[in-house]
Amino acid sequence: MTDELTRSSDTIPDARVADTVDGLRSTYATGRTRSARWRIEQLRGIERMMVEREGEITRALAADLGRNPVEAWLTDISGVRNEAAYARTRVRRWMRRRLQPVPLNRMPALGWVQYESLGVVLVIGAWNCPIAVTLNPLVAALAAGNCAVLKPSEMAPATSHLLARLMPEYVDSDAVAVIEGDANTTQELLAQGFDHAFFTGGTETGRKVMSGAAQRLTPVTLELGGKCPAIVTKGADLDSTARRIAWTKLVNSGQTCIAPDYVLVERSVRDDLVARLVRTITEFRSDAGSPGLPIVNERHFDRITEYLTRTGGTVAFGGRSDRSTLTIDPTVPVDPDPDEPVLREEIFGPVLPVLTVDSVDEAIAFVRARPKPLAAYFFTRSPAVQRRLLSEISSGGAVVNHAAVHYSVPGLPFGGVGASGMGAYNGKWGFETLSHRKAVLVQRFKPDPRFVYPPYTARKIKLLRRFV
């Protein structure tokens, strides 16, 4: 993803950032955000916004990303609506204290965990799915009873302006603020010392966010990138595999952090899989006005076309680009050199390298030799192979016989591992991430055995060793 913290343009005045955050802290101090009723009202407001303003959201996404209405609904609108509805119907249950067992030497006592709101949360959004990756973390923040600042990506300006205009109409404007700006604004926000910062973006930018947050000991959740592999074994259903890989790769022109970044396929089925990928991509693009897919800006266009220029792989499909329209055809290079940028760097575009391996062992070794991905996708009919891949490849998430769809399951935590991120959200996992789990132990005044207190005689020590 783009390194937003290295970009610069007009920034919001420092005083406005500080005043906005101070206002949110004052709201939080009143205690009104902690009630279940308030939380439910805010979540219902987000649901309504996704329904009532679908047309405006669709147009903003088209202006920023060239996204068609179906993809806008699939990638941003429906997911946020479903996430808000899921949290709304469960937040009372999530808020309940959870009783915990107490050892005999602490009895009589009662122990429990209760979920406490953090305070004021910062959500730094990304440009590629600018509604979903900004509002889904907000759903978690509101479900947990927090106030929040949303900092949308300046690289999706139409969506950023729309959020700034719409949010006060649907959620408590004293508790949720949208602050637009560039990288300097982000750093100024981090300097305010939030109770939690939530960032979605690239790994290098994530390091900058974490560094900025560390100055005020602000805890962070980082949802970063990574080269998500798809491993296809000789026993897979190749028609279904090709459809699912191609579909999830081409959504948003491949500009999603959980898109399959490259394919590792066993040699005996490589040619069949490539042929099916080519046929499937052709079918999927049959009603498009042009073969090219839109890329967000010139910098990303130049980066991706440079990967294609430098590849030594055989291009089985695509390869063309048009800088005047910032479009790149879906492209399938077969067996590029593993040291090429297309297999070293996150592509974030409609390019799907296919690399031949001679065994599952070789595929596992290839993935494990690289940074841990945000997700990994395994296509196999063998339960034994499935178990091996799941246990031997570390990734933020994994899907068997599909790709990327785990993000849409609110009961599953979504997050990275290692360089692909830290922390998780979705459903209750987001609620817990943006809550403090407070340990509570309640004891009676009596009994109050004297042997636990000094001075310690030999007899007291003997009793302590026996009962404590």
C-alpha positions, 0 to 999 in steps of 0.5 A: 500500500501507499506510504502515506506518511511520506506524502505532504500537502496542505495540513490541518492546523495544529490547534484544530487537531488538538481542540478536536481531540480535547473535545472528544475526551470531554465527551468521553469523560461524561460517561455517555458512550459507555451505555449499551443504548448509546453504542447500539444507536451509533451502530444502527446509524452506521447501518442506516448510512450504508443503506440510505447513502449507497448511491453517494458512496458508490459514486465516491468510490468510482471517482477515487478508484474507478470501481463499479457499483457491484464491486463497491457494494461487495468490497465496502458497503455490504461488509460495513453494514453487516459488521455493524448489524452483527455488533449491534445485535450482540454488544449487550452480550459482549459487555457482560462480565465474565466470571472466572474461577478463584483458587481455594486459597483465595476463597471466599471470593468472586472473580470476573473480567469486565470490559472497560472502554479505552477512551478516545481511539484513532482510526487511520484509513487506507485508500484501497477500500476506503469505506470498509477499512475506515468504518469497520474499525469504527464499528469496533470502537463504538461497540466498545464504548469509545470516542473516535477520530477517523483519518481517511486517506487523502488518496481517496479524496471523494470518499474522504470528503463524503465521510466528513460530510455524512458521519455527523448525520448518522453518529454522535458528532460529539463522540466521532470526528473526521479529520482530513489531511495528509501525512503531517496531519497523521503525525500530528494526530499521533502526537496527541496521545490516543488511547489506541491507534488503528492503522490499515496500510503498508508495512513500511508505513506501519513502522512509521505509525508505530514509531509515532505512537510509541512516543506517547506509548499509544497501543496500536493495531496494525493491519498491513500488507504482505504477499498472500500465496495461493498454493494449488495441489494436484488434487484440487478442482482446477475449474473452481480454483481458477474462478476463485483465484481470478475473482478475488485477484481482480476485485478492485484491480487487485488493489486489496491487501488480501488478494492472492499475490502469487500462485504456487502450483504443482508441476503436473497441473500447472498448464491446466491451471494456467489455461483455466485462469486465462479462460476465466479472466477472459470470461470475467472481462467479457462485458468490460468496455476495455481489457484494462483495469484502473490503477489508483495513481501514476506512482502505482501504475509506474511501479506495477508496469516496471515489474512487468518490464523486468519479468523474465516469466512467460506472459500467458495473458495480458501484459498491456498497459495504458498510461493515459488512462492509468489502466493495466490489463490482467496479466499472468506471468508464468515462472518468473525468477523468484528474485524478481520484484514481482515475486519479492514486492507486494504487487497490489495490482492485476498481476498474478505470477504463477510459479511451478513447484515440484511438491508441497514441500517445495511450496511450503519452503518457498513461503516460509523463506519469506515474511509472514503473509497477511493470508494464505490460500490452500487448494486441495482435496486432501485432508492430510495436505490441508493439515500440513499447510495449515500447521506449517505455514504461518499467516495472519489468516488462511482459507482452504479452497477459496481466497480472501473471503475470511474477511467477511466472516465476523466470527473470525478474527482478521489480522496479520502476524509478523510483518503483516500486522499485529492485533485483530478485529471483526465482530467480538475480536474488534470489541475486545481489541478496543476494550480493556479487559479489567480483572476484578477480585472481590473478597470479604473482610472475614475470614482474615487469617493472621498467619498471612501477615508478618512477623513470620514465625516458624509456625506461620511459615509452615501454614503459609507453605501449606495453604498458600 
